[in-house]
Amino acid sequence: MTWIPFGADESSYPALVDGVPPWLESPLREWFIGEFIEDYQEDSGLDVRSDRMRRFDFASRATPYADHLRSYGPGPVWDMLSQWEKFRFIDWLIRDNVIQGEDGNDELEDLLREGGSKWKVGTRRGEAGLEERVAQGVAEAADAAMETRGHAGELLSAAWHSAFGVNPDPERAYSKAIKAVEAASIPVVSANNGSATLGSVLVQMRDQGDWKLDLTREHATHSSDMTILGMMQVLWTGQNDRHAGQPGYTASTPAEAEAAVLLAVALVQWFSSGAIARR
């Protein structure tokens, strides 16, 4: 479960952080050191991978570090780097690990995810490297949806922080995402139903058959109501950890939680703004 410091407002915590924040500095430094250590030799101590550093020097065509690595070791090399240079190194190491068939990227991704970094191990311009965990435009849309008055905005904020923040909690993120959509949709669709859920809202909207987005033109065989109901159904059905002890129960994965929260962002915004209405 995500821990929020005592007395802190969860919504005031940035879910995704840029650069190398203090809490990621040490673990990233340790990961970097491991990427340039071959093994330990009893007669000569640590065997540094100067050949790998030389490949980076050739690729970056900037300040060479191979000699520094041989003289001082990888830790001091990391310490002399600016934040931008650290990320340039990390980006190159991700790609080199894939090319050379080496381990390391999974550990790095775990560190970045657990540390709430806006960056992740992915694909950029068709090559393995650092990529933004959430595109800037999506993050801005999420921020706007979280400003929704009432419980929907608060729940969406909790879901977002549990999916993308420091020490992510996928189960909490998925659960809060569903509750956020319920908080936004129930007053619009089932205001008089004191026991309404996302599932019952889905049934009611499907039976009524006239809930749509405010679009002038629609596809002849795929109207906006199909899209809305499809998104809601995917969100509702996709939660595998709603009730423990039932067949098929499995904990939500980080990827499932992130997908659920991003679905919730659009649905909360549409219901709260009136974009989804009976036409």
C-alpha positions in Angstrom: 0.0 0.0 0.0 1.3 3.5 -0.8 2.5 5.4 2.2 1.8 9.1 2.4 3.7 11.0 5.1 1.7 11.8 8.2 -0.2 15.0 7.9 0.5 15.4 4.2 -2.0 16.1 1.4 -1.7 13.3 -1.1 -2.8 15.6 -3.9 0.1 18.0 -3.2 2.7 15.3 -4.0 3.9 15.2 -7.6 3.2 11.7 -8.9 5.9 11.8 -11.5 9.2 13.5 -10.9 11.8 14.5 -13.5 15.6 14.3 -13.2 17.3 12.4 -10.3 15.6 13.2 -7.0 17.5 12.7 -3.8 15.7 9.3 -3.1 16.8 7.9 -6.5 20.4 9.2 -6.4 21.9 6.4 -4.4 20.1 3.4 -6.0 20.7 4.7 -9.5 24.4 5.2 -8.6 24.6 1.6 -7.4 22.9 0.4 -10.6 25.4 2.5 -12.7 28.3 1.0 -10.8 27.1 -2.5 -11.4 26.9 -1.8 -15.2 30.6 -1.1 -15.3 31.9 -3.8 -13.0 32.9 -7.1 -14.6 33.6 -9.1 -11.5 35.8 -9.2 -8.5 39.4 -10.5 -8.8 41.2 -11.4 -5.6 44.6 -10.3 -7.0 43.5 -7.0 -8.5 40.2 -6.1 -6.9 37.3 -4.9 -9.1 37.6 -5.4 -12.8 36.1 -2.4 -14.5 34.6 -2.5 -18.0 36.7 0.2 -19.7 35.8 -1.4 -23.0 32.1 -0.6 -22.4 32.9 2.9 -21.3 35.0 3.4 -24.5 31.9 2.3 -26.6 30.0 5.1 -24.8 32.7 7.6 -25.4 32.7 6.8 -29.2 28.9 6.9 -29.3 28.4 10.1 -27.4 31.4 12.0 -29.0 31.6 14.2 -25.9 33.8 14.2 -22.8 35.6 10.7 -22.7 35.3 8.8 -19.5 37.1 5.5 -20.1 40.4 6.9 -18.6 38.5 8.2 -15.5 36.8 4.8 -15.1 40.2 3.0 -15.1 41.7 5.5 -12.7 38.9 6.1 -10.2 36.1 3.5 -10.8 32.5 3.9 -11.8 31.3 5.5 -8.6 33.4 8.7 -8.9 32.5 8.9 -12.6 28.8 9.0 -11.7 29.5 11.7 -9.1 31.2 14.0 -11.6 28.2 13.9 -14.0 25.4 16.5 -14.2 21.8 15.3 -14.1 21.5 15.6 -17.9 24.7 13.5 -18.3 23.5 10.9 -15.9 20.3 10.4 -18.0 22.4 10.4 -21.2 24.4 7.5 -19.7 21.3 5.6 -18.5 19.7 6.0 -21.9 22.7 4.6 -23.7 23.1 1.7 -21.2 19.5 0.6 -21.8 20.2 0.4 -25.5 23.6 -1.3 -25.0 22.0 -3.9 -22.7 19.5 -4.8 -25.4 22.2 -5.0 -28.1 24.6 -7.0 -26.0 21.9 -9.2 -24.5 22.8 -8.2 -20.9 20.7 -8.0 -17.8 20.1 -4.7 -16.0 17.1 -3.1 -17.7 14.5 -4.8 -15.5 16.3 -3.7 -12.3 16.5 -0.2 -13.7 12.8 -0.1 -14.6 11.9 -1.3 -11.1 14.0 1.6 -9.6 12.4 4.2 -11.9 8.9 2.9 -11.3 9.3 2.6 -7.5 10.9 6.0 -7.3 8.1 7.8 -9.2 10.2 8.8 -12.1 8.5 10.3 -15.1 11.0 8.2 -17.2 10.8 4.5 -17.9 12.7 1.8 -19.8 11.0 1.8 -23.2 11.4 2.6 -26.8 12.3 6.0 -28.2 12.6 6.6 -32.0 12.5 2.9 -32.6 15.4 2.2 -30.2 15.5 0.9 -26.7 16.1 3.8 -24.2 14.4 6.2 -21.8 10.9 7.3 -22.6 8.3 9.3 -20.8 6.1 7.2 -18.6 3.1 9.4 -19.4 3.1 11.9 -22.3 3.0 15.5 -21.2 -0.4 16.1 -22.8 -1.9 13.1 -21.0 -0.5 14.3 -17.7 -2.0 17.7 -18.3 -5.4 16.1 -19.1 -5.2 14.1 -15.9 -4.4 17.2 -13.9 -7.5 18.9 -15.3 -9.7 15.9 -14.5 -8.3 15.7 -10.9 -9.6 19.3 -10.4 -13.1 18.0 -10.8 -15.2 19.0 -7.8 -16.4 16.5 -5.3 -15.2 12.9 -4.7 -14.4 12.1 -8.3 -11.4 14.4 -8.5 -10.1 13.3 -5.1 -10.5 9.6 -6.0 -8.9 10.1 -9.4 -6.0 11.9 -7.7 -5.5 8.9 -5.3 -5.7 6.5 -8.2 -3.1 8.5 -10.2 -0.7 8.7 -7.3 -1.1 5.0 -6.6 -0.3 4.1 -10.2 2.4 6.5 -11.0 3.8 7.9 -7.7 6.6 6.8 -5.4 6.0 3.2 -4.2 3.1 2.5 -6.5 0.2 0.3 -5.3 -1.5 -1.2 -8.4 -4.4 -2.7 -6.5 -5.3 0.6 -4.8 -4.8 2.4 -8.1 -7.3 0.2 -9.9 -9.8 0.3 -7.1 -9.7 4.1 -6.9 -9.9 4.4 -10.6 -13.2 2.6 -10.6 -14.5 4.6 -7.6 -13.6 7.8 -9.4 -15.7 6.8 -12.4 -18.5 5.8 -10.1 -18.4 9.2 -8.4 -18.5 11.0 -11.7 -21.1 8.8 -13.5 -23.6 7.8 -10.8 -24.9 11.4 -10.2 -25.4 11.7 -13.9 -26.9 8.3 -14.7 -28.3 6.8 -11.5 -28.7 9.7 -9.0 -31.7 8.0 -7.3 -30.0 4.6 -6.9 -28.4 4.5 -3.5 -26.7 1.2 -4.2 -25.4 2.0 -7.7 -22.0 0.7 -8.9 -20.1 1.1 -12.2 -21.6 -2.3 -13.2 -25.2 -1.1 -12.6 -24.5 2.2 -14.4 -23.3 0.2 -17.3 -26.5 -1.9 -17.5 -28.7 1.2 -17.2 -26.9 3.1 -19.9 -26.9 0.1 -22.2 -30.6 -0.4 -21.7 -31.4 3.2 -22.3 -29.3 3.2 -25.4 -29.1 7.0 -25.9 -26.0 8.1 -24.0 -23.5 9.7 -26.3 -20.6 12.1 -26.6 -21.4 15.5 -28.1 -20.1 14.7 -31.6 -21.8 16.0 -34.8 -20.7 13.1 -36.9 -20.4 9.4 -36.0 -19.4 6.2 -37.7 -22.3 4.3 -39.2 -21.5 1.1 -37.3 -19.5 2.4 -34.3 -21.2 5.2 -32.5 -19.9 7.1 -29.5 -22.1 5.2 -27.1 -20.3 2.0 -28.1 -17.0 3.7 -27.3 -18.2 5.0 -23.9 -19.8 1.7 -22.9 -16.7 -0.2 -24.2 -14.3 1.8 -22.1 -16.5 1.4 -19.0 -16.9 -2.3 -19.6 -13.1 -2.8 -20.0 -12.5 -0.9 -16.8 -15.1 -2.8 -14.8 -14.3 -6.3 -16.2 -10.5 -5.8 -16.1 -10.3 -5.7 -12.3 -9.1 -9.1 -11.2 -8.7 -8.3 -7.5 -12.2 -6.9 -6.7 -13.1 -9.7 -4.3 -10.5 -12.0 -2.7 -11.3 -15.7 -2.4 -13.1 -15.9 -5.8 -12.0 -17.9 -8.8 -9.7 -16.0 -11.1 -8.5 -13.6 -8.3 -5.1 -12.2 -9.1 -3.5 -8.9 -8.0 -3.6 -6.1 -10.5 -0.3 -5.6 -12.3 1.3 -2.1 -12.7 0.4 -2.1 -16.4 -3.2 -3.0 -15.7 -3.4 -0.2 -13.0 -1.9 2.4 -15.3 -4.3 1.4 -18.1 -7.3 1.6 -15.7 -6.3 5.1 -14.4 -5.8 6.4 -17.9 -9.3 5.1 -18.9 -10.7 6.7 -15.7 -9.1 10.1 -16.6 -11.2 10.4 -19.8 -14.4 9.0 -18.3 -14.3 11.3 -15.3 -13.6 14.3 -17.4 -16.5 13.4 -19.8 -19.1 12.7 -17.2 -18.1 15.7 -15.1 -18.1 18.2 -18.0 -21.4 17.0 -19.4 -19.7 15.6 -22.6 -21.5 12.3 -21.9 -25.3 12.9 -21.9 -28.5 11.5 -23.2 -29.0 12.7 -26.8 
